[in-house]
Amino acid sequence: MTSQITQQHMTQVKVPNPNSNVYKDECAFSFQTPELEGGLYISLVDFQGFAKKYADIHAMKTGHSIFLHYTRTLKESSHHHEVQEPPLKKPTILAIGVEGGFKGEDEKQYDDKYELYISPDKYVPWSSDLPTQIYLSGEGIIKAESAARKTDVSAWVAEHHITSKHAENLKQIPNPPKIPQSGGWRCHNKDCDKTENLWLNLIDGVIGCGRRNYDGSGGNGHAEQHYKSGGTGGPLSVKLGSIHAGGADVYSYPEDDMVDDPHLAKHIAHFGLVLADMVKTEKSMAELELDQNLSFDLSKISESGKELTPLYGPGLTGIANLGNSCYMSSVVQVLFSLKAFKERYYDRYNEVVDHANASPSTDLEVQLVKLAEGLNSGRYSTPISDADPEDSKKEFAVATQNGIAPRMFKQLVGKDHPEFKTMKQQDAMEYYQHILQQIERLERGKSDPTKALTFTVEEKIKCPVSQMVKYTQRPDNVLSLNVPLEFATNLAEVEAYKKEQDGKEEKDKDKTEKVRPSVALEACIHSFAATEEIENFYSEGAKSRVTALKNNHLATFPDVLCINIKRFVITPQYTLKKLNVLIQAPDVLDLSDLRGHGIQAGEKELPSSSSSSSTPAAPQPSEAIVSTLMGMGFPLIRCQKAALAVKNSSADDAMNWLFEHMEDKDIDTPIPAASAATAVDESSVEMLCGMGFPRSHAVLALSKTDGNMERATDWLFSHADQMDTLMADANAPPSSSSPPSLPDGPGRYQLKAFITHLGTSATSGHYVCHILKDGKWVLFNDRKVAASQET
């Protein structure tokens, strides 16, 4: 039985330890899984998983020819229970692998089978009679958490609420009303019949119903109205039905967020409620948020409720939701439908696989071609058999096909990013730019497909005093457009709807179909190109600060133009709000009038404020953006950092960056001089090396922190997860002083695809995309792929 096991096999085999990454969920080169016919072959040497074909290739390349063959078969009882089993506990917090969280394992039951495989064609039954080292290695693989599972457990954790600044010195009214301990509560508003979702104001004891949700459910907002009325209502309210011995949901109106109240027991005791005796009778806000994520009403955009025709075949492959991963799915579906990406990754799949290194699971190029092949080959675009309703809930729509689950790709692309390595919902546009950055870094000196999406923005600033001009150019891969609501094509209808709603009681609002502003895409583009005033701009021509005039144009037109409609805006209260607006996009868009032509005859150029140099200048923050942000009250250093961080794209982007990075430790640290990176103190380098840091990391840290030892140490610890990426950037050949060669077309585009965010919050909701395939629109909604009826 074991005669095929050689001494070489015995010396190669390793036993996985708790820190080992065991890839037993999917093949490194394909989306073969243990559940699919043929199963998975996991190396007993490096613990990577392969389909049979690729296991043999890996064995020939590396000499590692001994594998654990792993297959899973769905138990019949998973779908047809003769005896009704008690339901599994529903998760109550946004976490995996902890009490009250997701199990983290598939709730369906499987029969797992194992055998030893020695490439190229020998199979040995799995048993304890095998040589000890081999048996221990295989059992270690069987019992180990998979690499994907380990990543999910560490990534999907509940967010902690901040402690409210109002909780410490909350001044409650004397002689308060006594609230019944055991329920029977109702909203204080005499015209409201709400007896659930009730909130107790912790100042005066008034009970009001919660806010109305965007879909019409929830309360009538009387708790918030009571606070805003200017009466006795205070800043904090607690959800009555959520109170139990372990705590409760507390909301702060001024802070506009869920908060912690460390003195909750004392605060509710003021109204006769004993925290230890309270019993939770309603879902907490975390549970409601979880329910929303498990069964989201996608309404018109997702085309739910419609009998859509499922589609299968090449380019029509769905992507499993890996836990709030719809933003990733929508972006990669669109990217890998583009000619440039298919030519670079799908057409060269075999070439890349043949030349892959010994660690394909962590090779970005391999994972890119694997994803391209998975989406475009049609191999996994097969009808789903016996769809599980519970799985469908998790994926927001009834899955129509098996599709693919790109866990390795998601983990690899997000591993150095503080947000994308988590299981939280993310912004699709930010992910689009992040993945393009990863690909640009990979493709340096190669055939970079991201060039098809890259263009040059031309900015012109004119000094009205000296009449002199300044032209600057910057590369970009997305045209971000504001929404000029004043140019809505249905302003009269919107105003009439608002007046109608204002005249209604809160409980009667939104009973009619909501009238949303409708804005043409051309109006958004016109707003981008319109003249903008830049206050407090220092003009070298006038030798004074002036109100300059700025215009934007495009110096080059890409093969594929990505447009971002900025529907999330900053309110006067400095919070994010999503515009509930419709954008009318034409099938064909002509932007030829947007072309910039550089400095014109008769125009005089503003003198540069910096001295000339023979070496390429370091990037400088846009004076216009800095002036705009300073006019809003932000400090100079923060304004400069924000402008540089968004590559001088726009003041709005810079402001958004500022709000996201307010808590950064180095937000007020001066920007190092351009020469700081050229020389560092050798004694400082040696001290950092003595602390265990590699010399190259020490030099980079000192160059980033103006040679300051203390800041360099903090920088190294805070960027520990990103060092591979940062070192790759630092060691890259210097860019040419001339702009990169980019495609430049006529500026005429046909609508190819669009991604839609559903929901009202930037941190929740769901993404779907529509892509034009052979003249017909197709909806991609996780593993639901179907012919669209709405477009």
Sequence and secondary structure as in RCSB ss.txt:
>XXXX:A:sequence
MTSQITQQHMTQVKVPNPNSNVYKDECAFSFQTPELEGGLYISLVDFQGFAKKYADIHAMKTGHSIFLHYTRTLK
ESSHHHEVQEPPLKKPTILAIGVEGGFKGEDEKQYDDKYELYISPDKYVPWSSDLPTQIYLSGEGIIKAESAARK
TDVSAWVAEHHITSKHAENLKQIPNPPKIPQSGGWRCHNKDCDKTENLWLNLIDGVIGCGRRNYDGSGGNGHAEQ
HYKSGGTGGPLSVKLGSIHAGGADVYSYPEDDMVDDPHLAKHIAHFGLVLADMVKTEKSMAELELDQNLSFDLSK
ISESGKELTPLYGPGLTGIANLGNSCYMSSVVQVLFSLKAFKERYYDRYNEVVDHANASPSTDLEVQLVKLAEGL
NSGRYSTPISDADPEDSKKEFAVATQNGIAPRMFKQLVGKDHPEFKTMKQQDAMEYYQHILQQIERLERGKSDPT
KALTFTVEEKIKCPVSQMVKYTQRPDNVLSLNVPLEFATNLAEVEAYKKEQDGKEEKDKDKTEKVRPSVALEACI
HSFAATEEIENFYSEGAKSRVTALKNNHLATFPDVLCINIKRFVITPQYTLKKLNVLIQAPDVLDLSDLRGHGIQ
AGEKELPSSSSSSSTPAAPQPSEAIVSTLMGMGFPLIRCQKAALAVKNSSADDAMNWLFEHMEDKDIDTPIPAAS
AATAVDESSVEMLCGMGFPRSHAVLALSKTDGNMERATDWLFSHADQMDTLMADANAPPSSSSPPSLPDGPGRYQ
LKAFITHLGTSATSGHYVCHILKDGKWVLFNDRKVAASQET
>XXXX:A:secstr
  TT  HHHHHH     TT  B  SS SSS   TTSTT EEEETTT  EE HHHHHHHHHHHS  EEEEEEEEE 
GGGT  SS         SS BSSTTSB  S SS EEEEEEEEETTTEEEE  TTS HHHHHHHHHHHHS BHHHH
HHHHH      EE TTSTT    SS     TT     SSTT    SSEEEETTT  EEE  B TTS B  SHHHH
HHHTTSS  SEEEEGGG BTTB  EEETTTTEEEE TTHHHHHHTTT  GGG    S  HHHHHHHHHHS   HH
HHTTTS   B  STT   B   SS HHHHHHHHHHTTSHHHIIIIITTHHHHHHT  S GGG HHHHHHHHHHHH
HS TT  B SS  HHHHHHTTS   B  B  HHHHHHHHTTSTTTTSSS   HHHHHHHHHHHHHHHTTTS  GG
GGG EEEEEEEE TTT  EEEEEEEES EEE   GGG TTHHHHHHHHHHHHTS GGGTT S     EEEHHHHH
HHHHS EEEEEEEETTTTEEEEEEEEEEESS  SS  EEE  EEE TTS EEE   EEE  SEEE GGGB   S 
TT  B   SS   SS       HHHHHHHHHTT  HHHHHHHHHHTTT  HHHHHHHHHHTTT TTTTS    GG
GGT   HHHHHHHHHTT  HHHHHHHHHHTTT HHHHHHHHHHTGGGHHHHHHHHHS    SS        SEEE
  EEEEEESS TTSSEEEEEEEETTEEEEEETTEEEE S  
